[in-house]
Amino acid sequence: MLFLLLACTPEPPSSSPDEAETEWIVGIDVSTSALIPTALEVRFSSAEKAQGWVEFGGEGADVFTSPITAAGTQHVAAVIGSLPLTEVTMRVVIEVDGTRHESGTFTAETGQNLPETPVPEVMLNNYTDAPEGMQLLMSLFGSVNYLVMMDLEGNITWSLPQGLADVYGGLGVEPVESGIRYNLFEIGKGATATLEHIDFLGNPIATVETDDAHHFFTIGPQDELVWLEHDLRLYNGTEIAGDVVMQRDAAGTESVLFSHWDSFTLPQSGQAFIDWTHANWIDWDPARGSYLLSNAFTNTIAELDADGTPLRIMGGPGAVDSEYIFDRFESAFEYPHGPHWTDNGDLLVFSTVDKVSRVSRYTVDDELMIMTEVWSYGAEYAYEALWLGETQELPDGNILISWGSVGLLQIVSPSGELLWEAAAPFQSFFNQVHPMRDPYTPWM
């Protein structure tokens, strides 16, 4: 995604978009999105075929830049990330043959969030060194599932209903250049599951139907859609629920990226049904060029290369396929969820041991095949996350923790100081969380 935040002298805001028009940029019209009232839809025409965008924020429209529109003469841009009922200063910009042309500045007011929008409560905010403009894009699970974007003060700047909890369990959300992808799936064997793609104004772009997909998905290195899918097979008279990792390329061709049946040891039979792997997380890490796949019931985390080949399998107690051991038995993770690599190659894992959830940070010694816990947080709370959980390192080294069904979201310093904390609304909890460096772009 291209961002052009060019220095320029702020102009006094015009009273209306009409007054901001020039010979190069005409027909400027601003309205609130019908689906997301805090999002502004900016339409404009260019005198010649060009790419265009909107610069907005601050007193001189010099803080954020919307994504670049496709080359043409008719343009639609989404201005998102502002507070409800707020005057936003903006300007329209086009580029023709390498030359920048801009409108005058003008203002428009965002709308109010929908009345049903869930609003988390920020209970602690000592994150004084937080990056300016930082927001969190996440999915919230409750009586109605929502996608929301929230600043660190607890203000909802973007929200969209995702599905009814008693019908769909939408957990995953992924920001992409053209908008946002999220998943919807029914809970139960053979249930309906889709991967949805919308623009930043909430308008649908595409729907991909999948076969019994569940939990989370990710976007691969070539923009492949990659998701977890149940793979039930009958083995020696026992129905065993394994999983496969599926991928769908830009042409729509689907294939199996990875199968537990090919790489993991089958459990002993003798029961009518075995929920074997219970894969619960898949994520592509562009810095490492690999996927992280976690499996609750085999107690393992597997790192896969771009072709789905296992690079390493790491596991806690009872993980028969683990290639690594822990420095201490009590430091081992169990029922892992939401793992991420840190910038220096450590592994962060959210897990629950003896009904107590915690976050652990491990060094991974590939020569000695030992995982050493070098940091742990949260066991003192004695929380038990029955579902989900996630942890990741922020660019400044602090740690973001989602406590899953506990309903808490935290930012913790490497020394263990609680810097920021928010609680989900009553009977809701946080699912996947993306820290955003601006309203359109996640930190990787």
C-alpha positions as CSV (number, residue, x, y, z in Angstrom):
1,M,0.0,0.0,0.0
2,L,1.4,3.4,-1.0
3,F,1.2,6.3,1.5
4,L,2.1,9.8,0.4
5,L,2.1,12.1,3.4
6,L,3.7,15.1,1.7
7,A,4.6,18.2,3.6
8,C,2.5,21.2,2.6
9,T,1.2,24.4,4.0
10,P,-2.2,23.9,5.6
11,E,-5.0,25.9,4.1
12,P,-8.0,27.2,6.1
13,P,-10.8,24.6,5.8
14,S,-13.4,25.4,3.2
15,S,-17.0,25.5,4.3
16,S,-18.0,22.8,1.8
17,P,-16.4,20.3,-0.6
18,D,-17.7,22.4,-3.5
19,E,-15.5,25.3,-2.6
20,A,-12.5,23.0,-2.5
21,E,-12.8,21.9,-6.1
22,T,-10.2,22.8,-8.7
23,E,-9.8,22.4,-12.5
24,W,-8.1,19.1,-11.8
25,I,-10.5,17.8,-9.1
26,V,-14.3,18.2,-9.3
27,G,-17.5,16.7,-8.1
28,I,-16.3,16.2,-4.5
29,D,-19.1,14.7,-2.4
30,V,-18.8,13.4,1.1
31,S,-21.3,11.2,3.0
32,T,-21.3,8.8,5.9
33,S,-21.3,5.1,5.1
34,A,-24.7,3.5,5.3
35,L,-23.1,0.5,7.0
36,I,-20.4,2.1,9.2
37,P,-21.6,5.7,10.2
38,T,-18.1,6.7,11.5
39,A,-16.6,6.0,8.0
40,L,-16.8,8.8,5.4
41,E,-17.3,8.0,1.8
42,V,-15.5,10.6,-0.4
43,R,-16.4,10.6,-4.1
44,F,-14.6,12.8,-6.7
45,S,-13.8,13.1,-10.3
46,S,-10.5,13.9,-12.0
47,A,-10.1,15.8,-15.2
48,E,-7.7,13.1,-16.5
49,K,-7.2,9.5,-15.8
50,A,-5.3,9.3,-12.5
51,Q,-4.8,7.7,-9.2
52,G,-6.3,9.5,-6.2
53,W,-6.5,9.5,-2.5
54,V,-7.6,11.6,0.5
55,E,-5.3,13.1,3.1
56,F,-7.0,13.9,6.4
57,G,-6.7,14.5,10.1
58,G,-5.3,17.3,12.2
59,E,-5.8,21.0,11.4
60,G,-4.2,20.7,7.9
61,A,-5.3,17.3,6.7
62,D,-1.7,16.1,7.2
63,V,-2.0,13.0,9.5
64,F,-3.4,10.1,7.6
65,T,-3.7,9.0,4.0
66,S,-6.5,6.8,2.6
67,P,-5.6,3.9,0.2
68,I,-4.9,4.9,-3.4
69,T,-7.8,4.5,-5.8
70,A,-7.4,2.6,-9.1
71,A,-6.4,4.7,-12.1
72,G,-9.5,6.4,-13.7
73,T,-11.6,9.5,-13.6
74,Q,-14.2,8.5,-11.1
75,H,-12.9,7.8,-7.6
76,V,-14.3,6.6,-4.2
77,A,-12.1,6.8,-1.1
78,A,-12.9,5.7,2.5
79,V,-11.9,8.0,5.4
80,I,-11.9,5.9,8.6
81,G,-10.4,5.9,12.1
82,S,-12.0,9.2,13.4
83,L,-14.1,9.5,16.5
84,P,-17.9,9.6,16.1
85,L,-19.6,13.0,15.5
86,T,-16.2,14.6,14.7
87,E,-15.4,17.2,12.1
88,V,-12.6,15.7,9.9
89,T,-10.4,18.0,7.9
90,M,-9.4,16.5,4.5
91,R,-8.2,17.2,1.0
92,V,-8.4,15.2,-2.2
93,V,-5.2,14.5,-4.1
94,I,-4.5,13.0,-7.5
95,E,-1.4,12.2,-9.4
96,V,-1.1,12.7,-13.2
97,D,2.2,11.8,-14.9
98,G,4.0,12.0,-11.7
99,T,2.7,15.5,-10.8
100,R,0.6,16.0,-7.7
101,H,-2.6,18.0,-7.9
102,E,-4.7,18.7,-4.7
103,S,-8.0,20.2,-3.8
104,G,-8.5,22.8,-1.1
105,T,-9.2,21.5,2.4
106,F,-12.7,21.0,3.6
107,T,-14.5,19.4,6.5
108,A,-17.2,16.8,7.0
109,E,-18.6,15.2,10.2
110,T,-18.6,11.6,11.0
111,G,-21.8,9.8,12.1
112,Q,-22.6,8.1,15.4
113,N,-21.9,4.4,16.1
114,L,-24.8,2.1,15.8
115,P,-26.7,1.9,19.2
116,E,-25.9,-1.9,19.5
117,T,-22.1,-1.4,19.1
118,P,-20.2,-3.0,21.9
119,V,-17.9,-0.6,23.7
120,P,-15.0,-2.1,25.8
121,E,-14.1,-0.3,29.0
122,V,-10.6,1.0,29.3
123,M,-9.8,0.5,33.0
124,L,-6.1,1.4,33.0
125,N,-4.1,3.6,30.6
126,N,-0.5,4.2,31.7
127,Y,0.8,3.5,28.2
128,T,2.3,7.0,27.9
129,D,4.7,6.1,25.1
130,A,2.1,4.5,22.9
131,P,2.7,5.3,19.2
132,E,0.6,8.3,18.0
133,G,-2.6,7.2,16.3
134,M,-2.4,3.6,17.4
135,Q,-5.7,1.7,17.2
136,L,-6.8,-1.9,17.7
137,L,-8.8,-3.8,15.0
138,M,-10.5,-6.9,16.5
139,S,-13.4,-9.2,16.5
140,L,-15.7,-9.2,19.6
141,F,-17.8,-12.3,20.3
142,G,-21.1,-11.8,22.1
143,S,-24.9,-11.9,21.6
144,V,-24.0,-10.3,18.2
145,N,-20.5,-10.7,16.9
146,Y,-18.8,-7.4,15.8
147,L,-15.7,-6.2,14.1
148,V,-14.5,-3.0,15.8
149,M,-11.6,-0.6,15.7
150,M,-10.8,1.1,19.0
151,D,-8.3,3.7,20.1
152,L,-6.5,3.3,23.4
153,E,-9.0,5.6,25.2
154,G,-11.7,3.1,24.4
155,N,-13.4,5.1,21.6
156,I,-14.9,3.0,18.9
157,T,-13.9,4.5,15.5
158,W,-15.2,1.7,13.2
159,S,-17.6,-1.1,13.8
160,L,-19.6,-3.7,11.8
161,P,-22.0,-6.4,13.0
162,Q,-20.5,-9.8,12.0
163,G,-23.2,-12.4,12.8
164,L,-25.5,-13.7,15.4
165,A,-23.7,-15.8,18.1
166,D,-26.3,-18.5,18.1
167,V,-25.9,-19.0,14.3
168,Y,-22.4,-18.0,13.5
169,G,-19.1,-17.9,15.4
170,G,-16.9,-15.4,13.6
171,L,-13.5,-15.3,15.2
172,G,-10.9,-14.2,12.6
173,V,-10.3,-10.8,11.1
174,E,-7.5,-9.8,8.7
175,P,-6.8,-6.2,7.4
176,V,-5.8,-6.2,3.8
177,E,-4.9,-3.5,1.3
178,S,-8.4,-3.4,-0.2
179,G,-10.3,-3.6,3.1
180,I,-10.9,-6.3,5.7
181,R,-11.4,-10.0,5.6
182,Y,-13.3,-12.0,8.3
183,N,-14.8,-15.4,8.7
184,L,-18.2,-16.8,9.6
185,F,-18.9,-20.3,10.6
186,E,-21.6,-22.3,12.2
187,I,-20.7,-24.4,15.2
188,G,-21.2,-28.1,14.6
189,K,-20.2,-30.9,12.3
190,G,-20.5,-30.2,8.6
191,A,-21.6,-26.6,9.2
192,T,-21.6,-23.7,6.8
193,A,-18.4,-21.6,6.7
194,T,-17.5,-18.6,4.7
195,L,-14.6,-16.1,4.3
196,E,-15.9,-12.6,3.7
197,H,-14.1,-9.7,2.1
198,I,-15.4,-6.1,2.5
199,D,-14.1,-2.7,1.7
200,F,-13.4,-0.1,4.5
201,L,-16.9,1.3,4.1
202,G,-18.4,-2.1,4.8
203,N,-19.5,-2.9,1.3
204,P,-19.2,-6.6,0.3
205,I,-16.4,-7.5,-2.2
206,A,-16.4,-11.3,-2.2
207,T,-17.5,-14.4,-0.3
208,V,-15.6,-17.6,-0.4
209,E,-17.5,-20.7,0.7
210,T,-15.4,-23.3,2.6
211,D,-16.0,-26.9,3.7
212,D,-16.3,-27.0,7.5
213,A,-13.7,-24.3,8.2
214,H,-13.3,-23.2,11.8
215,H,-11.4,-21.0,14.2
216,F,-9.0,-18.7,12.4
217,F,-7.5,-18.0,9.0
218,T,-4.6,-16.0,7.5
219,I,-3.3,-14.4,4.3
220,G,-0.3,-16.2,2.8
221,P,2.7,-14.8,1.0
222,Q,1.1,-14.6,-2.4
223,D,-2.2,-13.3,-1.0
224,E,-3.5,-16.9,-0.6
225,L,-6.5,-17.4,1.7
226,V,-5.3,-20.0,4.2
227,W,-7.7,-21.6,6.8
228,L,-8.2,-24.5,9.2
229,E,-10.7,-27.2,8.1
230,H,-11.9,-30.3,9.9
231,D,-10.9,-33.6,8.3
232,L,-12.8,-36.5,9.9
233,R,-11.8,-40.0,8.9
234,L,-12.7,-43.5,10.0
235,Y,-9.6,-45.4,11.3
236,N,-9.8,-48.9,12.7
237,G,-13.4,-48.4,13.5
238,T,-12.9,-45.1,15.3
239,E,-14.1,-41.8,13.9
240,I,-11.2,-39.4,14.3
241,A,-11.4,-35.6,14.0
242,G,-8.2,-34.3,12.5
243,D,-7.5,-31.0,10.7
244,V,-6.0,-29.8,7.4
245,V,-4.7,-26.4,6.5
246,M,-6.3,-25.4,3.2
247,Q,-5.2,-22.6,0.8
248,R,-6.9,-20.8,-2.1
249,D,-4.8,-18.9,-4.6
250,A,-5.8,-15.7,-6.4
251,A,-7.2,-17.8,-9.3
252,G,-9.6,-19.6,-6.9
253,T,-7.7,-23.0,-7.0
254,E,-7.9,-24.8,-3.6
255,S,-5.4,-27.3,-2.3
256,V,-4.2,-28.9,1.0
257,L,-1.3,-27.0,2.4
258,F,-0.8,-29.2,5.4
259,S,-2.5,-32.3,6.9
260,H,-2.1,-33.7,10.4
261,W,-2.8,-37.1,9.0
262,D,0.5,-36.9,7.1
263,S,2.7,-35.4,9.8
264,F,1.3,-36.4,13.2
265,T,1.1,-39.7,15.1
266,L,-2.4,-41.1,15.2
267,P,-4.0,-41.7,18.6
268,Q,-4.8,-45.1,20.0
269,S,-8.2,-46.3,18.9
270,G,-10.8,-48.0,21.1
271,Q,-13.3,-45.1,21.4
272,A,-16.2,-44.4,19.2
273,F,-14.9,-40.8,18.5
274,I,-11.7,-39.0,19.1
275,D,-11.3,-35.2,18.8
276,W,-7.6,-35.6,17.9
277,T,-5.9,-32.4,16.9
278,H,-8.3,-29.5,17.5
279,A,-6.2,-27.0,15.5
280,N,-7.1,-23.5,16.8
281,W,-4.7,-21.0,15.2
282,I,-3.0,-20.3,11.9
283,D,-0.9,-17.2,11.1
284,W,1.6,-16.2,8.4
285,D,4.7,-14.4,9.6
286,P,6.2,-12.4,6.7
287,A,9.4,-11.6,8.6
288,R,10.2,-15.3,9.0
289,G,8.4,-16.5,5.9
290,S,6.5,-19.2,7.7
291,Y,3.2,-20.1,9.3
292,L,2.5,-20.9,13.0
293,L,-0.1,-23.6,13.6
294,S,-1.2,-24.4,17.1
295,N,-3.2,-27.5,18.1
296,A,-4.8,-27.7,21.5
297,F,-5.4,-31.4,21.9
298,T,-2.0,-32.6,20.6
299,N,-0.5,-29.9,22.7
300,T,1.7,-28.7,19.8
301,I,2.8,-25.7,17.8
302,A,4.1,-26.4,14.4
303,E,6.1,-23.9,12.2
304,L,5.4,-24.5,8.5
305,D,7.2,-23.1,5.5
306,A,5.3,-21.4,2.6
307,D,4.7,-24.9,1.0
308,G,3.3,-26.4,4.2
309,T,6.4,-28.4,5.1
310,P,7.0,-28.6,8.9
311,L,10.1,-26.8,9.9
312,R,9.8,-27.7,13.6
313,I,7.1,-29.2,15.9
314,M,7.2,-27.9,19.5
315,G,5.1,-29.5,22.2
316,G,4.2,-29.8,25.9
317,P,3.4,-32.8,28.0
318,G,2.0,-35.7,26.0
319,A,3.0,-34.2,22.7
320,V,4.4,-37.3,21.0
321,D,5.4,-35.5,17.9
322,S,7.4,-32.8,19.6
323,E,11.0,-32.5,18.5
324,Y,11.9,-30.3,21.4
325,I,12.1,-30.5,25.2
326,F,11.7,-27.8,27.8
327,D,14.4,-26.6,30.2
328,R,12.1,-27.3,33.1
329,F,8.9,-29.5,33.1
330,E,6.9,-26.8,34.9
331,S,7.7,-24.2,32.1
332,A,6.0,-26.3,29.4
333,F,2.9,-24.9,27.7
334,E,-0.4,-26.7,27.5
335,Y,-3.4,-26.2,25.3
336,P,-1.6,-23.5,23.3
337,H,-3.3,-20.7,21.5
338,G,-2.5,-17.5,19.6
339,P,1.3,-17.9,19.4
340,H,3.6,-15.3,17.7
341,W,7.3,-15.0,17.1
342,T,9.1,-11.9,18.5
343,D,11.6,-9.8,16.5
344,N,14.5,-11.6,18.1
345,G,13.2,-15.1,17.4
346,D,11.6,-15.9,20.7
347,L,8.3,-17.6,20.8
348,L,5.3,-16.1,22.7
349,V,2.6,-18.6,23.6
350,F,-0.8,-18.2,25.4
351,S,-1.6,-21.4,27.2
352,T,-3.6,-22.9,30.1
353,V,-1.8,-25.3,32.6
354,D,-3.8,-26.9,35.4
355,K,-6.8,-24.5,34.7
356,V,-4.6,-21.4,35.0
357,S,-3.9,-19.4,31.9
358,R,-0.6,-17.5,31.3
359,V,1.7,-16.1,28.7
360,S,5.2,-17.6,28.3
361,R,8.2,-16.4,26.2
362,Y,10.6,-19.1,25.1
363,T,14.0,-19.1,23.5
364,V,14.2,-21.9,21.0
365,D,17.6,-23.6,20.6
366,D,17.5,-25.5,17.4
367,E,20.9,-27.1,18.0
368,L,20.2,-28.6,21.4
369,M,16.4,-28.8,20.7
370,I,15.5,-27.1,24.0
371,M,12.9,-24.5,24.7
372,T,13.7,-22.2,27.6
373,E,11.1,-20.1,29.3
374,V,12.7,-16.6,29.8
375,W,9.5,-14.7,30.7
376,S,6.1,-15.5,32.0
377,Y,3.1,-13.4,32.9
378,G,-0.4,-13.7,34.2
379,A,-0.4,-16.9,36.3
380,E,-0.9,-14.8,39.4
381,Y,-4.3,-13.7,38.2
382,A,-5.5,-17.4,38.2
383,Y,-7.7,-16.7,35.1
384,E,-8.9,-19.7,33.2
385,A,-9.5,-18.9,29.5
386,L,-11.9,-21.7,28.4
387,W,-11.7,-20.5,24.8
388,L,-9.1,-18.6,22.7
389,G,-6.3,-16.3,23.9
390,E,-3.5,-14.6,22.0
391,T,-0.2,-12.8,22.6
392,Q,2.1,-10.8,20.4
393,E,5.0,-8.4,20.7
394,L,4.4,-4.7,19.7
395,P,7.0,-2.8,17.8
396,D,8.2,-1.1,21.0
397,G,8.8,-4.4,22.7
398,N,5.7,-4.3,24.9
399,I,3.4,-7.4,24.9
400,L,-0.2,-7.4,23.8
401,I,-2.3,-10.1,25.5
402,S,-5.9,-11.1,24.7
403,W,-7.3,-13.3,27.5
404,G,-9.9,-14.8,25.3
405,S,-13.1,-15.8,27.1
406,V,-11.9,-14.1,30.2
407,G,-12.8,-10.8,28.4
408,L,-9.7,-8.8,29.1
409,L,-7.2,-7.2,26.8
410,Q,-3.8,-6.0,28.2
411,I,-0.5,-4.4,27.2
412,V,2.4,-5.4,29.4
413,S,6.0,-4.2,29.5
414,P,8.9,-6.7,29.2
415,S,9.4,-6.1,33.0
416,G,5.8,-7.2,33.7
417,E,4.3,-3.8,34.3
418,L,0.7,-3.6,33.3
419,L,0.5,-0.5,31.0
420,W,-3.0,-0.7,29.6
421,E,-6.1,-2.8,30.2
422,A,-9.6,-3.0,28.7
423,A,-12.6,-5.2,29.5
424,A,-15.0,-6.5,27.0
425,P,-18.7,-5.7,27.4
426,F,-20.9,-8.0,29.5
427,Q,-21.1,-11.5,28.1
428,S,-18.6,-10.6,25.3
429,F,-14.9,-11.4,24.8
430,F,-12.1,-10.5,22.4
431,N,-11.1,-12.8,19.6
432,Q,-8.3,-11.9,17.1
433,V,-6.6,-8.5,17.6
434,H,-4.5,-6.5,15.2
435,P,-2.6,-3.4,16.4
436,M,-2.8,-0.8,13.7
437,R,-0.2,1.9,13.0
438,D,-2.8,3.8,11.2
439,P,-6.5,3.1,10.4
440,Y,-5.6,1.0,7.3
441,T,-2.3,-0.7,8.1
442,P,-1.4,-3.3,10.7
443,W,2.0,-3.7,12.3
444,M,3.7,-6.9,11.2
